[in-house]
């Protein structure tokens, strides 16, 4: 069970790291959001615009260290 938790933590970190990297990439925000939506949809995760905005805000707050 501990191995599964480590794997899930690793995968979660990889997802957040990838999203953060994409958010800070030198592209227009709309292009980046579109890429994030496409990546999530390929993995079976569907978000509407408001849910995506909330996710982006949450990731940005984590990157800044806000609680």
Wavefront OBJ file of the C-alpha trace (Angstrom):
o trace
v 0.000 0.000 0.000
v 2.862 2.368 0.745
v 4.249 1.787 -2.745
v 0.918 2.807 -4.235
v 0.897 6.035 -2.190
v 4.417 6.854 -3.359
v 3.421 6.208 -6.965
v 0.315 8.392 -6.661
v 2.332 11.168 -5.028
v 4.896 10.972 -7.826
v 2.246 11.069 -10.539
v 0.455 13.969 -8.835
v 3.724 15.887 -8.619
v 4.433 15.184 -12.266
v 1.021 16.528 -13.293
v 1.393 19.700 -11.213
v 4.968 20.196 -12.457
v 3.927 19.793 -16.068
v 1.015 22.185 -15.657
v 3.216 24.745 -13.908
v 5.833 24.474 -16.625
v 3.214 25.040 -19.268
v 1.751 28.000 -17.395
v 5.126 29.717 -17.229
v 6.061 28.940 -20.834
v 6.464 31.934 -23.165
v 3.161 31.466 -24.998
v -0.130 33.286 -24.923
v -2.316 32.249 -21.998
v -5.164 31.166 -24.231
v -2.863 28.845 -26.204
v -1.530 27.337 -22.975
v -5.012 26.827 -21.557
v -6.075 25.119 -24.787
v -3.089 22.760 -24.554
v -3.890 21.926 -20.927
v -7.523 21.201 -21.836
v -6.458 18.909 -24.680
v -4.003 16.995 -22.488
v -6.622 16.522 -19.769
v -9.291 15.418 -22.274
v -6.934 12.807 -23.738
v -6.724 11.385 -20.219
v -10.500 11.403 -19.789
v -10.719 14.523 -17.605
v -13.236 17.066 -18.809
v -13.237 20.595 -17.393
v -15.350 23.557 -18.347
v -13.860 27.047 -18.545
v -14.646 27.919 -14.915
v -13.197 24.650 -13.609
v -10.050 25.209 -15.658
v -9.724 28.753 -14.317
v -10.055 27.408 -10.774
v -7.396 24.774 -11.477
v -5.023 27.383 -12.894
v -5.587 29.648 -9.875
v -4.967 26.740 -7.513
v -1.724 25.775 -9.275
v -0.560 29.394 -9.323
v -1.261 29.717 -5.581
v 0.719 26.534 -4.913
v 3.622 27.876 -6.949
v 3.606 31.130 -4.971
v 3.329 29.267 -1.663
v -0.036 30.809 -0.739
v -2.276 28.810 1.564
l 1 2 3 4 5 6 7 8 9 10 11 12 13 14 15 16 17 18 19 20 21 22 23 24 25 26 27 28 29 30 31 32 33 34 35 36 37 38 39 40 41 42 43 44 45 46 47 48 49 50 51 52 53 54 55 56 57 58 59 60 61 62 63 64 65 66 67
